[in-house]
Amino acid sequence: MTKRQIHLGLFILGTGSHVAGWRYPGAFDSFQDLASIQEIGRIAERGKFDLIFMGDNLYADPAAHPSYTLRLEPLTMLSALAVTTSRIGLGATASTTYGDPFSTARAFASLDHISNGRAAWNAVTTSNATSGANFGREHPDHSLRYEIAEEFVDVVKGLWDCWADDAIVADRASGLYIDPAKVRALDHDGKWFKVKGPLNIGRAPQGRPIVLQAGGSAPGQRLAARTADVVFSVVQDFAEAKAQYDGFKALLPAFGRSPSEVTMLPGVMPVVGRTDREAFDKLKLLQSFVSGTNALQILSDRFGTDMSAYDLDGPVPDLGENDAYHAFAKVMLAKARRENMTLRDLYNLTAAARGHWVLCGSAETVADTLQHWFENGAADGFNVMPPYFPAGLDDFVDLVVPILQERGLFRADYEGTTLRDHLGLERPERM
Amino acid sequence: MTKRQIHLGLFILGTGSHVAGWRYPGAFDSFQDLASIQEIGRIAERGKFDLIFMGDNLYADPAAHPSYTLRLEPLTMLSALAVTTSRIGLGATASTTYGDPFSTARAFASLDHISNGRAAWNAVTTSNATSGANFGREHPDHSLRYEIAEEFVDVVKGLWDCWADDAIVADRASGLYIDPAKVRALDHDGKWFKVKGPLNIGRAPQGRPIVLQAGGSAPGQRLAARTADVVFSVVQDFAEAKAQYDGFKALLPAFGRSPSEVTMLPGVMPVVGRTDREAFDKLKLLQSFVSGTNALQILSDRFGTDMSAYDLDGPVPDLGENDAYHAFAKVMLAKARRENMTLRDLYNLTAAARGHWVLCGSAETVADTLQHWFENGAADGFNVMPPYFPAGLDDFVDLVVPILQERGLFRADYEGTTLRDHLGLERPERM
C-alpha cells in the first residue's frame, strides 16, 4: 500500500489572496488577462497540484477589494486553461442559488469532456445578499439556501448519470448513433426543481465531475458530508483544524461514506522565504500595502455588520451571529478572543488572507508545519492561497514542494490523468 | 474605398449540417471530442472565415438526429477554441428564454477578454417547447418569447457598458485599483427583469461583443433590426433571398441604423466537387445515408406537427401556421408549392440540410452562385454549413475560397484582430 499522500489545491481569487497582493513588486495586477492565468496554471502543474480552484462572486462593488469585484467568468476561463494544461484538475465555483441544475450539470460535463476528466464543481450557495439584485430575486436566507442546495446537487448528479458510458454507438454501417435504451430521462419533480432530462451531453470522462464544497456551517457540513468529494475549510490553528477534521469525518458514516472518500483541505496562505526572516519581511511589506478602507470593508463583509462604527483600538465587539455571518467570522473571532486582539489586530489579520490561516516562514518551517498537520489528523492536504502571483506561488512550488516530495509526502509526478486519479477516487458506476 | 467584401460564417451543429453527414467516409463522428473542434477551427481560420458559430439546443432526444441531441456546451467549447485560434470570431448560442441576463452578459464579456475581442452572442429565444421541462417552466409562446428577448438583449448590452474603458487603474503606488467614478450600476427595473449591476468584469475588448440573430418571423426580424450586428437567414433560392435581404434592410432606418451596419448571411450547405458531377455524386452518397425516421422527425420538428401521419408519396399537406412553426417551414413550404413536391421530396430536402439551401456543384459553380447573390443584393456573405467535417469544410476552403479571393471578393488575410474588425464595425462608445 502506498503511503498516504498530501493533496494540494491552488485557490485563485482575483489578484491573489492577500488584500493588497497586487501591489507587491512584480505581482500580476490583472485577472482579466488570460496570459496571467495560463502562467499560474503552468506553475501549478509544475508543482503537481491536484487542482486549481477559482473562487467567485456574483456581484461587483467597485469600492471594494478588486479580488471581490473583477474576474473572468470561471467556466469560460477554466475551459481556456484546459487547453494549456494537461494534468491538473480544474475547479470552478457555481452557485446553487442563482444557477439552474440543467445548465450547471451541462457546463461541468462539458468542461470534463474538454479537459479529458479534470473538471470539478465547487458548489456554493452564494452568501452575499447583494447578488440577488443582479438576478431580480430576494436573497434566500441561510437555511433556505442549503435546503435548495441539497436538491440542486442531487439533480446535477442525476443528470450526469442519464447517459450510460456506452450509449453513443456511432455505427456508420447501420446508421445507429445513439442507443436509446442506454439513455434515460431524470424526471425529477421535487420541491424546488422540476427537471426532465436527459442531459444533452454524454457521460463525462470522470463519470461524474468532482464536487467541491466549503460550507462551514452545520447545514454546509451536512451537505458536504453527503455530496462532496473535496472539502475546503477555514481554520486559524492546529487545534481548530483537528477539531474540524474530526468533526467532519465523523459525519460521513451516517451517509454511508468512509472518511477516506472525502479529501479535506484547510485553506492556507503561505508566505515563504529562504529564511524565516525573509518570509516575515515579505509579509511586512505586504501588510504595508493594506488600505484601511479595504480591510474594514472585508471585515464588515465577513461579519455581516458595518465595522467602521467601532473603535479600531478598542476590543473586538460582541456581535452575535447573523445570517450573513461567515465561517470565517467564527474562526477569526475565536482567535481574537484567545489572543485578546483589538479590532485593529483583527483587521490586520483579515487583510492578510481574508480570514484564512497565514503560514509565514522559511520553506523548512512551512513544510514542517504542513507535515505536522497532515500526519496528526488535521488535514488531508491544503488549499494553497498564494498572497500574490506569480512569485507567491513560485516560492511555494520551488521551495516547499520539493521538501514535501523528498519526505515522500507528495507525488513526484502525476500518476493518473484525471482529477479522480489524483484524488485516489474510483470512477463511479452510473447510479 | 475598399471593394465590398463577402463575409463568411461557419455554422457548427453536432456532426455537420447534413442529417447523416457523420456516416460519410472519413467524417468526424463525435462532437464531444475537442480535438475535432480544434481541427475545424484551424481549417476555418486557414479559410479566413469571419467567425465560427455554434448552434445549440436545450434538450436531448436520444431518438432524434445526433446533431440535435449531443454536443459540448457552446461557451466552454469556444473558450477552449479561443486558445487554439488567433483571429477567427467565436459565436455561441445562448437563450433569452432559459438564461438570465447577468450570467449571459458576464460569460460573453469573459469570452471576449479570453479571445482578445472575438466573442459573439447568438441570441435565440429557443423554439423547441421540450426545453421548458428541463428548467421547470412552461415554454412561453412565440410572441411572449420575443417580448422577453427584447428586454433581455437591452439588459445585456447595458451590463456590457457598466465599466468605462479606463475604469481599471491598478496604480500600485497609490493603491487605487478601480476608479469608482468610472463604474456605474445599471439599475434596470423592467417588466421581465430587474438587474442592478454593475457587471463583475471590465469592459470587453470589443466594447460590446457582437450580437448575432437568426429570427425569421416578424418579431424576430424586428429584434434583429434593432439589436443585431449579424443576421443569419434561411432561404431556398435567389429571389427569396433578395426579398428577405431587401425586407430586412428596409427595417433598419426606423431604428436609426444604416443598412451597412448589419451583415446579412443566408445559410448555405455547400457540396463541392472538382466537377459538378463529383459534387452531385457526393450529395447522392450523403442522401443514401438518410434514415427515414430521422428525416421525418426533423420535418415534424420544423413544422411543429407529427408528419408521420401523412402519405409520403402524396402532396405536402396544408398545415396552417402554428406556434412551433419555424422560419424553415415557411421557405420549405414555398419551395414545395413552387415545385409541386411530394412529402417524400420535401423530406429529402429537409434531410440534406435541415431546411437550408443546398448548393451543389464544382468550385466554379459554387463561387459563381455566391458571387451572383452577393453582387445582386441577396447577401452580404454566407453562413456556411458543411454537410460533414472535416472534408466538407476542407472542400470549401481549398476549392471555393481561393476563387473568391482571386476575384477580389474575399480577404486574402485577416486585416484586424477582432471580430468587429473583420465585420468592418467600429468599436462602440459606451452608451
Chai-1 contact restraints between the chains, C-beta under 6 A:
chainA,res_idxA,chainB,res_idxB,connection_type,confidence,min_distance_angstrom,max_distance_angstrom,comment,restraint_id
A,R23,B,R172,contact,1.0,0.0,6.0,A-B,restraint_1
A,D29,B,A170,contact,1.0,0.0,6.0,A-B,restraint_2
A,Q32,B,H113,contact,1.0,0.0,6.0,A-B,restraint_3
A,Q32,B,G202,contact,1.0,0.0,6.0,A-B,restraint_4
A,L34,B,I114,contact,1.0,0.0,6.0,A-B,restraint_5
A,A60,B,P198,contact,1.0,0.0,6.0,A-B,restraint_6
A,A60,B,N200,contact,1.0,0.0,6.0,A-B,restraint_7
A,P62,B,I178,contact,1.0,0.0,6.0,A-B,restraint_8
A,P62,B,P180,contact,1.0,0.0,6.0,A-B,restraint_9
A,P62,B,V183,contact,1.0,0.0,6.0,A-B,restraint_10
A,A63,B,P180,contact,1.0,0.0,6.0,A-B,restraint_11
A,P66,B,Y177,contact,1.0,0.0,6.0,A-B,restraint_12
A,L72,B,S110,contact,1.0,0.0,6.0,A-B,restraint_13
A,L72,B,H113,contact,1.0,0.0,6.0,A-B,restraint_14
A,E73,B,R106,contact,1.0,0.0,6.0,A-B,restraint_15
A,E73,B,A107,contact,1.0,0.0,6.0,A-B,restraint_16
A,E73,B,S110,contact,1.0,0.0,6.0,A-B,restraint_17
A,L75,B,T76,contact,1.0,0.0,6.0,A-B,restraint_18
A,T76,B,L75,contact,1.0,0.0,6.0,A-B,restraint_19
A,T76,B,S79,contact,1.0,0.0,6.0,A-B,restraint_20
A,T76,B,A107,contact,1.0,0.0,6.0,A-B,restraint_21
A,T76,B,S110,contact,1.0,0.0,6.0,A-B,restraint_22
A,T76,B,L111,contact,1.0,0.0,6.0,A-B,restraint_23
A,T76,B,I114,contact,1.0,0.0,6.0,A-B,restraint_24
A,S79,B,T76,contact,1.0,0.0,6.0,A-B,restraint_25
A,S79,B,S79,contact,1.0,0.0,6.0,A-B,restraint_26
A,S79,B,A80,contact,1.0,0.0,6.0,A-B,restraint_27
A,A80,B,S79,contact,1.0,0.0,6.0,A-B,restraint_28
A,A80,B,A82,contact,1.0,0.0,6.0,A-B,restraint_29
A,A80,B,V83,contact,1.0,0.0,6.0,A-B,restraint_30
A,A80,B,I114,contact,1.0,0.0,6.0,A-B,restraint_31
A,A82,B,A80,contact,1.0,0.0,6.0,A-B,restraint_32
A,V83,B,A80,contact,1.0,0.0,6.0,A-B,restraint_33
A,V83,B,V83,contact,1.0,0.0,6.0,A-B,restraint_34
A,D100,B,F135,contact,1.0,0.0,6.0,A-B,restraint_35
A,F102,B,N134,contact,1.0,0.0,6.0,A-B,restraint_36
A,R106,B,E73,contact,1.0,0.0,6.0,A-B,restraint_37
A,A107,B,E73,contact,1.0,0.0,6.0,A-B,restraint_38
A,A107,B,T76,contact,1.0,0.0,6.0,A-B,restraint_39
A,S110,B,L72,contact,1.0,0.0,6.0,A-B,restraint_40
A,S110,B,E73,contact,1.0,0.0,6.0,A-B,restraint_41
A,S110,B,T76,contact,1.0,0.0,6.0,A-B,restraint_42
A,L111,B,T76,contact,1.0,0.0,6.0,A-B,restraint_43
A,H113,B,Q32,contact,1.0,0.0,6.0,A-B,restraint_44
A,H113,B,L72,contact,1.0,0.0,6.0,A-B,restraint_45
A,I114,B,L34,contact,1.0,0.0,6.0,A-B,restraint_46
A,I114,B,T76,contact,1.0,0.0,6.0,A-B,restraint_47
A,I114,B,A80,contact,1.0,0.0,6.0,A-B,restraint_48
A,A133,B,K196,contact,1.0,0.0,6.0,A-B,restraint_49
A,N134,B,F102,contact,1.0,0.0,6.0,A-B,restraint_50
A,N134,B,V195,contact,1.0,0.0,6.0,A-B,restraint_51
A,N134,B,K196,contact,1.0,0.0,6.0,A-B,restraint_52
A,F135,B,D100,contact,1.0,0.0,6.0,A-B,restraint_53
A,G136,B,F193,contact,1.0,0.0,6.0,A-B,restraint_54
A,G136,B,K194,contact,1.0,0.0,6.0,A-B,restraint_55
A,A170,B,D29,contact,1.0,0.0,6.0,A-B,restraint_56
A,R172,B,R23,contact,1.0,0.0,6.0,A-B,restraint_57
A,G175,B,S291,contact,1.0,0.0,6.0,A-B,restraint_58
A,Y177,B,P66,contact,1.0,0.0,6.0,A-B,restraint_59
A,I178,B,P62,contact,1.0,0.0,6.0,A-B,restraint_60
A,P180,B,P62,contact,1.0,0.0,6.0,A-B,restraint_61
A,P180,B,A63,contact,1.0,0.0,6.0,A-B,restraint_62
A,V183,B,P62,contact,1.0,0.0,6.0,A-B,restraint_63
A,F193,B,G136,contact,1.0,0.0,6.0,A-B,restraint_64
A,K194,B,G136,contact,1.0,0.0,6.0,A-B,restraint_65
A,V195,B,N134,contact,1.0,0.0,6.0,A-B,restraint_66
A,K196,B,A133,contact,1.0,0.0,6.0,A-B,restraint_67
A,K196,B,N134,contact,1.0,0.0,6.0,A-B,restraint_68
A,P198,B,A60,contact,1.0,0.0,6.0,A-B,restraint_69
A,N200,B,A60,contact,1.0,0.0,6.0,A-B,restraint_70
A,G202,B,Q32,contact,1.0,0.0,6.0,A-B,restraint_71
A,S291,B,G175,contact,1.0,0.0,6.0,A-B,restraint_72
